[in-house]
C-alpha cells in the first residue's frame, strides 16, 4: 500500500493546523508556507476534510480553518480514510464482499486473502490508535529538544 501525496500532505497540514490552533483560525497560506506545499492543493484537500467534518472553515477577512473536534478525537486513520479510502493493500479487500467477488474471480478461493485482511486490519488498528494530539506532542517534544541542543552548544 502506498499513501498518496494527498494523504501525506493532508496529514501534515492537519498536524500543522493543530499545532497553530491556539492562534485561533489558521489560514491556508500560512499552512502552505510552513509545510512548503501548494496553497491550491491544500485547499482541495481541506474541502474534502471539511465535507467529512474534520475541519470547519470560517469565511471573511479574518477567516481560516479550525479543527471541528479536539485533536485527541481525530485519528490518523480518520484523515487517511477520508483522503485515501480504505487502508487496504489490495483492492479486493477494500471492497464489500459482493463487489470484491465481481472484481476478482478468485476471491472465494484466494490463498492469500487472510493475509491481506490481516495486513489491512493491522494498518487500520495502528492508524486509528494514533491521534492528531499524539503527533502534536511528538512534534513539540522533538522541537523543544532541538532548541535545547542549540542553547547547549
C-alpha positions as CSV (number, residue, x, y, z in Angstrom):
1,X,0.0,0.0,0.0
2,X,1.3,3.4,-0.9
3,X,-0.1,6.6,0.7
4,X,-0.5,9.2,-2.0
5,X,0.7,12.8,-1.8
6,X,-2.9,13.8,-0.9
7,X,-2.8,11.6,2.2
8,X,0.7,12.7,3.2
9,X,0.1,16.4,2.7
10,X,-3.3,16.2,4.3
11,X,-2.0,14.6,7.5
12,X,0.9,17.1,7.7
13,X,-1.4,20.1,7.1
14,X,-3.8,18.8,9.8
15,X,-1.0,18.5,12.3
16,X,0.2,22.0,11.4
17,X,-3.3,23.3,11.9
18,X,-3.5,21.6,15.3
19,X,-0.1,23.0,16.3
20,X,-1.2,26.5,15.5
21,X,-4.8,26.2,16.6
22,X,-4.0,28.2,19.8
23,X,-3.8,31.2,17.5
24,X,-7.5,30.7,16.5
25,X,-8.3,30.4,12.9
26,X,-5.4,29.4,10.7
27,X,-5.4,30.4,7.0
28,X,-4.2,28.1,4.3
29,X,-1.5,30.4,3.1
30,X,0.3,30.1,6.4
31,X,-0.1,26.3,6.4
32,X,1.2,26.2,2.8
33,X,4.3,28.3,3.7
34,X,5.2,26.4,6.8
35,X,4.7,23.0,5.2
36,X,6.2,24.1,1.8
37,X,3.1,23.0,-0.1
38,X,0.9,24.5,-2.8
39,X,-1.9,26.5,-1.3
40,X,-4.2,25.4,-4.1
41,X,-3.5,21.8,-3.4
42,X,-4.1,22.2,0.3
43,X,-7.4,24.0,-0.5
44,X,-8.5,20.9,-2.5
45,X,-7.6,18.6,0.5
46,X,-9.3,20.9,3.0
47,X,-12.5,20.9,1.0
48,X,-12.6,17.1,1.3
49,X,-11.8,17.3,5.0
50,X,-14.5,19.9,5.6
51,X,-17.1,17.8,3.9
52,X,-16.0,14.9,6.1
53,X,-16.4,17.0,9.3
54,X,-12.8,17.1,10.3
55,X,-12.2,20.8,9.8
56,X,-14.5,23.9,9.8
57,X,-14.0,26.9,7.6
58,X,-14.6,30.5,8.7
59,X,-15.2,33.0,5.9
60,X,-14.1,36.6,5.8
61,X,-11.0,38.7,6.0
62,X,-10.1,37.1,9.4
63,X,-11.3,33.7,8.2
64,X,-9.4,30.4,8.1
65,X,-9.7,26.9,9.3
66,X,-10.1,25.2,12.7
67,X,-10.4,21.6,13.7
68,X,-14.0,20.6,14.1
69,X,-13.1,18.4,17.1
70,X,-10.4,18.2,19.7
71,X,-7.1,16.8,18.3
72,X,-7.4,14.0,20.8
73,X,-10.6,12.9,19.0
74,X,-9.2,12.8,15.4
75,X,-7.0,9.9,14.4
76,X,-4.5,9.4,11.7
77,X,-7.0,6.7,10.4
78,X,-9.7,9.3,10.1
79,X,-7.6,11.6,8.0
80,X,-6.2,8.8,5.7
81,X,-9.5,7.1,5.3
82,X,-11.2,10.3,4.2
83,X,-8.4,11.2,1.8
84,X,-7.3,7.7,0.6
85,X,-10.2,5.4,1.2
86,X,-9.9,2.1,3.0
87,X,-6.4,1.3,4.2
88,X,-6.3,-1.9,2.2
89,X,-3.1,-3.3,0.5
90,X,-5.1,-4.9,-2.3
91,X,-8.4,-3.6,-4.0
92,X,-10.5,-6.7,-3.4
93,X,-10.1,-6.5,0.4
94,X,-11.2,-2.8,0.4
95,X,-14.4,-3.5,-1.3
96,X,-17.5,-5.1,0.1
97,X,-17.6,-8.8,-0.4
98,X,-20.2,-8.8,-3.1
99,X,-18.3,-6.3,-5.2
100,X,-15.0,-7.9,-4.5
101,X,-16.3,-11.2,-6.0
102,X,-17.0,-9.3,-9.2
103,X,-13.6,-7.7,-9.3
104,X,-11.6,-10.8,-8.6
105,X,-12.8,-14.2,-9.8
106,X,-10.5,-15.9,-7.2
107,X,-11.9,-14.0,-4.2
108,X,-13.6,-17.1,-2.6
109,X,-10.5,-19.3,-3.3
110,X,-7.8,-16.8,-2.7
111,X,-4.9,-18.4,-0.8
112,X,-3.6,-15.0,0.4
113,X,-6.9,-13.3,1.3
114,X,-6.5,-13.9,5.1
115,X,-3.0,-12.4,5.0
116,X,-4.2,-9.3,3.1
117,X,-7.1,-8.9,5.6
118,X,-4.7,-9.2,8.5
119,X,-2.4,-6.5,6.9
120,X,-5.4,-4.2,6.4
121,X,-6.7,-4.8,10.0
122,X,-3.2,-4.1,11.4
123,X,-2.8,-0.9,9.4
124,X,-6.2,0.3,10.4
125,X,-5.6,-0.6,14.1
126,X,-2.3,1.4,14.1
127,X,-3.7,4.4,12.2
128,X,-6.8,4.5,14.4
129,X,-4.7,4.3,17.6
130,X,-2.7,7.5,16.9
131,X,-4.4,10.8,17.3
132,X,-3.5,14.2,16.0
133,X,-2.8,15.2,19.6
134,X,-0.2,12.4,19.7
135,X,1.5,13.8,16.6
136,X,1.5,17.3,18.0
137,X,3.0,16.2,21.3
138,X,5.7,14.3,19.3
139,X,6.4,17.4,17.2
140,X,6.6,19.6,20.2
141,X,8.9,17.2,22.0
142,X,11.3,17.0,19.1
143,X,11.1,20.7,18.5
144,X,11.9,21.5,22.2
145,X,14.8,19.1,22.2
146,X,16.4,20.7,19.1
147,X,16.0,24.1,20.8
148,X,17.7,22.8,23.9
149,X,20.6,21.5,21.8
150,X,21.1,24.9,20.2
151,X,21.4,26.6,23.6
152,X,23.7,23.9,24.9
153,X,26.1,24.3,22.0
